[in-house]
Amino acid sequence: MSASTAPQAASGDVMPTDGPVVVVGMGVTGCAVASALAARGYEVIAADDRPSDAVRRLAGADAEFGEIHDSTDAGLLRNLLSDAAAVVPAPGVPPRHFSYTLATAAGVPVVSELDLAAQWDSRPLAAITGTNGKTTVTTLTERMLNRSGITAIGAGNTDIALVDALDRGVSTFVVESSSFRLHRARRFAPAVAAWLNLAPDHLDWHADLRDYAASKARIWAVQGPDDVAVVPFGDTDIEPWTSGIRSRRVTFARPQQLNAPCDVHYERGILVAHGDRIAAVEDLPRRRPHDLSNAAAATAVALGMGASAEAVAAELRSFDGLPHRLAFAGSVGDVSFYNDSKATAPHATVAALRGFSDAVLIAGGRNKGLDLGDLAAVAGHVHGVVAIGEAAGEVVDCFSQPACGQIELVSADSMRKAVEAAHRMAQPGRDVVLSPGCASFDWYSSYGERGEHFATAVADLAERVRSRFATADRR
């Protein structure tokens, strides 16, 4: 595509129009960005560090998409960027990747997917970030809006990239906004933007915790006075990052902050928003502490986007959670098993285990550069720990500290053995919780696959126990 036939850019647009666009990283978002650019008349050059056969076939099936190149070849990538108008890295491409260095050297702007969406579409959107709870709050908000007659779709750090969602026939978007996506955003301006919580995570991608937090703080950076910033009440980790907020603040409280002087809070077992009663806690299917925090945050966001209080209450009373987030996985005898495979950082495990007492924890996997010593905060909620994966030794070391008291510790080299060991350790009538505090990529391709294998191992053990008792009864 020549410069004369390129799409015409309006003043202030982030995407130059005088050359091809190089998209680096061909995951879900990268492929969606490449296709969206091609559909809008841009010449697209695709690159990936490990271009799979499936992605190559996808590229070959779309004439506008073009051939996919190996971005580990610095010389090739330098040539690709020499005539490029812009480079759009996929969210998972870390800032240390040399595509950034080469783009800077060539004077080529680096553009985020969120900024592309902001350039191409002006429909209102809500955005949610945080170390934990993003997907749940995004889902709740989307459903609350749809119940209110406001057509909405969840996008971003989900199976649907935001640029892909633009082609859906909805009136608004609810964007799960990871630190990776926000890191590069410069014109992304949500009508309502919530930051749920902050704890160390993704320090294998970010330079340090400050860089991680600064990326998340960008969710409020371009908001104006007519927009809404949803802020957790009394959160000393997030408060220092709120000084630049120009939008209207709406605060939400966590359940332990009873009668907190803020906009959305819990009062005598009732969720109250802006002075109105929304729902009784006893009517909610999910009401562990982190569930109630998510409910308050989603209520603040949805009401800020125009949802009705009635629709918000109805969704909270029907919402039974999402897969791999403290989902009931079955029982073996009188021991209940819970799948919290989505907990890929210690902070998430700590939040989950605070809702249990005297449980057995299955933890470990691939550490993301975090201090697993933070897991020790759950010592008072568990009497046994089964350590798994690459980080098993770190997990054992954490719970071996004198401050943790007498906790039974074992290691397992497979999920099946971990489930069996946890069942042996569990007290009658108590719980086993898979809440790893680590990524899944040592044994599995995703936290979802890890959670599904856990559920299968629980079902297999339950069947073996039933068969054993049935055989004994026949004797």
N, C-alpha and C positions, 0 to 999 in steps of 0.2 A: 504494500500500500504506500503510495507516495504521499508527501506532505500535502499536496494539493487535494487529495481525496480523503484525507484523515477527517475524523469527526471534528466539528468546530467546538472549541472550548470557550465557555463563558468566562468572564473576568473572575479571577480568584479560583478557578478550577485547579485541582491538584494534579490532574493528569495532562501532561504535555501532549501535543498532537503531531509532532514532526518526526516520528520514527516508530519502529516496532517497540513492543513492550515485552520485557523478559520477565516471566513468572518463574520463580525459584521455589521448588517443593511441590510435588504433584500428589499431595494427599487430597482429602475431601475438599478443603477450601481452595487449594491451588488449582485443582481441576475446575472447580466452579468459577473461580476468577478468570481463568484462561477462556472458558466458554463464554462468560459474560462479556469479556473484552471483545472476543471475536464476533459475538452477536451484535456488538455496537460498532463494528467496522474497523477495529484495530487489528493490525498485524501482530500475532502473538508468537513468541519464541518460548518454548517450555524447557525447563531444566530441572533435574533432580539428582541428588547424590547417589541414589540407588534406584534408577528407573526400572520398575518391574515390568514384566511382560504384559500384565493387564493394563498398566498405564500406557505402555507403548501402543497397545492395540486401540485404546481409547483415543490417543493422539492421532493414530493413523486413520481412524474412522471419521475424523472431522478435518476436512481440507483446510479450513481456516485456522484450526488449532495448530497444525504443522507438526514437524518432527520434534521429538523430545531428546534433549542432549544431557550428557553426564556433567553435572555441575561440580564434580570433584576435580575436573581438568581445568586448572587455573588459566592456562593459555587459551583454551577454547572459550571459557567464560569471559575472559578479557576481550576476545574478538566479538563475542555476542553483544557485549555491552558497548562496544566502541561506537556503534551507530544507533543505540537504543534511545528512546525518548524517556523511558522510566523502567525501574525494576520493582516488581511487586513480590516480596518474599511471603511465603505461606507462614501462618502463625508459628509453626513449630521450628522454623529456621532461626537459630539463635543469633544474637548480634555479633558474635565472634566469627560467624561464617564469613569466608573471604569474599563473598558476593558483595558485602557491604563495603569492604575496603576497596574493591575494584570499582564499585559504583561511585564511591567518593572520589577516587583518583580520576575517573572519567568524567566527573561532573554530572552524573546521571542521578536524578532524584529517586529516592526510595519512597514508595507510596504504600499505604496500608489498605487492606480490604475494607475496613470500616470507613475510611475516607473516600474510597471509591463509591460506596453506597451513599454516603452523604452528598457526594457530587451528583449522583444520578437520580436521587429520589428525595422528596421533601415530606413524605408522610411522617406523622409523629411516631416516636418509638420510646420505649422504656429500656433501660439497660441495668443489668445486675452484675456486680462483681463481688469478690470475697474469696477467702481461702477455702471456705466450706459453705455448702448450701446453695450454690449458684443454680444448679440444675433444678432443684426442688422449688426454689422461689420463682425461677423463670417459668416452670411448668404451672405452678399455682396461679401466677399472675396471668398467664395466657388463658387459662381456663376461667378465671374470674372475669376477665374482659369478655370472653365469648359468651359466658352466661348472661352478661349484661347487654348483649346485643351489639358489642363492639368487636367486629371481626379482627382477630389477631392470630399471629403465628409466632412460635418460638424459633429463634435462629441464633447464629453465631457459633458458640462453642458446643454445637450439637451436630446432628446428622445433616442439618441444613445450613449452609453458609448464608450470611446475610445477603450477599449479592445474588444468590440463587433465590432467596425468599422474595426479592423485589418483583419477581415475575408472578407471584401468587396474588390472587384477587382478594386482598385483605385491606383493612383500613389502617392497621397499625402493626408494629413489630415489637416483640419482647426479646431483647438481645442478651444472651448469656455472654458476658464480656470477660474473657480471661486476661491475665496480665500480658500474655504474649500478644494478643490482639491490640490491647490498649497501648502497649509500649510504643507503637509507631503512629498512633492516631493523633492528628493535629486539627481536624475540623469536625470530628464526630461530636454531635451535640444532642444528647437525648433530652426529651421533654421531662422525663423523670429518670433519675439515676441513683441507684442504691449501692452502697458499699457495706457489705454485711459484717465482715470480721477480718482480722489480719493475724496471721501466724506464719512462721518460716515455711516456705515451700518453693519448689522449683529453683533452688539455689544452684542447680546444675545448669540452668539456663540464664538466670540473672546474675549479675556481678556480685550482688550481696543483698541483704534484706532491704536496705534503703532503696536500691534500684527496683526491687520487686514492689515495694510500697509506692514509690513514685510512679510506676507504671499504672498501678490501680487508681491512683489519685487523678489520673487523666480523665477518668469517667466524668468528673465535674468541670474540667478545665475550660470547656467552650460553652458551658451553659450560660444563659442570660437571666435577667431578673424575673422573667415570666416562667422559668423552668423550676423544677423541684429537685432538691438534693435530699435523699433519704439517708439518715445518719443514725448509727446505733447510739443510744443514749449512754453517756458516761464511759465510752470506750476510750481509754487513755492511749491505746495504740493508734487509733485512727484520728483522734481529735487534732493532733499536730498537723495533719494533712488537710484540715478543713479551713484553714485561715484564708485561702484564696477563693472560697466559694462565693459566687455572685448571685446564685439562685436562692430561692426560698427554701429554708431548711424545714424538714419534717423528721422528727425523731421517733424511734421505736425502742421499746424496752424489752429486755429479756425476762423470762418468767420469774427469775429470782429477784428481780428489781420491782417488788410489789409496790403499787401505787406511785410509781415513778412520775415526776412532773413532766411528762412528755406527751406527744401527740397520740401515739399508739402504745397501749400498755395493758397490763393485767391488773384487775381490781376485784378482789373477793371472788376469784375463780371465773371472772368474765373478761373476755378480750374487749377492750374499749378503744374506739378510734375517734378522735376529735370530739370526745364527749358522748358519743353514741355507743350503745351496747351492740356488739357484733355477734358474739357466740360464747356459750358457756364451755369451759375447758372440758367438762365431763362429757360433752356431746361430740368431741373430736376423736376420730379413730386413732390419730397419731398425736400423742401428748407427752412424749418424753421431752426433757428440757430443750434439746436442739430443735425438735419439731415445733415447739411453741415459739421459739425465736424465729424460725422460718415463717410461721403463720403470721406473726406480727409484721415482719418485713414485707411479705407479699401483700398483706392488707394495706400497708402504707403506699406501696407502689401502685397497686390496682386502683385504689381510691384516687390517687394522684392523676391517674390516666383516665378517670371518668367512670370507673365501674360503680355499680350500685352497691350499697351496704347489704342488701338482700342477697345479691348474687355472690358477694364475697363470703357471707355467712354460709350459704348453701354449698359452696365449693369446699370450704373448710370442714363442714360436717360430712362430706362424702369422700374426701381425699384420704386414700389409704397408703400413700407413699409411692416411691419409685423402686424399680429393681435395683438390687445390690446396695441399697441404703437402709441398713437395719431391717431387711425383709425377712419375715419368718421363713425358714428353710425346711422345717419339719421337726418331728420329735423322734427320739429313740428311747423307748420306754418312757420314763417321766423326766427326761432331759430335753429341753427345747434348744434348737439351733437357730442362730440368726446370721444372715449374710450381709455383711457391711463391707464388701470388697471394694466399694468406691472410696473407702478411707485410705488414701494413698499418702497421707502425711500424719505425723504424730498428733497434731492438733485435732484432726478429724477423729482419730481413735479416742483421744481423751474426751471429746465432746460426746461420743457415742457411749462410752463405758460409764459415764456419770449417771446414766439412766439405769444401771444394773447394780446389783450387790452380790458378792460372793460368786462371781461367774468364773468361767475358764475362758481365757483370751487366746486366740490363734493369731499371731502377729509375725511380720517379717516379709521379705521379698527383696526387691532391689531398692537400696537407699538412694534418694535423689539429692544427696549432698546435705542432708539434714541431721540434726542432733537427735538421735533416737533416745537419748537420755530423757527427753521430755515425756516419754511413755510412762516413766515412773510415777507420774501424777495420778495414774489409775490404780496404783498399788492397793489402795484401800477398797477397791471395788472388785478385786479378783483374788482367788486363792490358788489359781494355777495358770501357767502360761505355757503354750506350745509354740516354739520358735521354728519358723520355716524360711526357706530360701537363702539367698546370698547373705542376707543380713541377720541370719539366725544367731550368729555369735554376738553381734551387737545387742540383739534383743535379750539374750541370756545375761550379758554383762549388765545391762540396764537394771534388770530385776534381781540381780545378785547383790545389789548395794544394800548395806545394813539398814538404810532408811526404809527399804521396801518391806522389811519384816520377813516372815517365813512364808514364801510363795513357792509352791512346787513348780519346778522348771524341767521341761524336756524339750528335745529337738526332734524334728521329723523331716525325712527327706522326700516325702510325697504328701499330697493333700489327703489321700486315703489314710495314710498312717497318722497324719495330724488329727483327722476327725476321730479315728479310733482312740488315740491317746487322750484327746480332750474328753471323750465320753467316759473313759475309765477314771479320769480325774474329777469329773463333775459330781457335785453333791446331788442327791435325790431332790427333784423339784426345782433344780437350778438351771442355769443357762450356759450355753457355749456360744461365743461370739467370734466370728471371723471378722476382724477389724485390723488389717495388716499394718497400717501406718507407713507403708512402703509401696512403691510401684510394683507392677506385676510382671515386668518384662524379663525376669530371670526364668520363670517357668511358663509364662503365658504370653499371648499376643495382646491382651487387654485385661482390664479389671473385670470386664463382663465375662470373659472366658474363665477367669479365676473363680468368680462367684458361681457360675454355672457348674464348674467342676466340683466346687464345695457342696452345692446342693445335691449333685449326683452322688457324691461320696456319702452324704447323710442318708439319702434314700437307700443306697446299697447296704449301709450298715443297719438301717432299720429293718430291711428285708432279711438280712442274715440273723438278726436277733429274733425276729418273729419266727423264722424257720427253726431256729434252735429251740425255742420254747414249744413250737408245735411238735417237733420230734420228741422232746421230753414228755409231752402230754400223751403221746401215743404208746409210750413204753409202759 
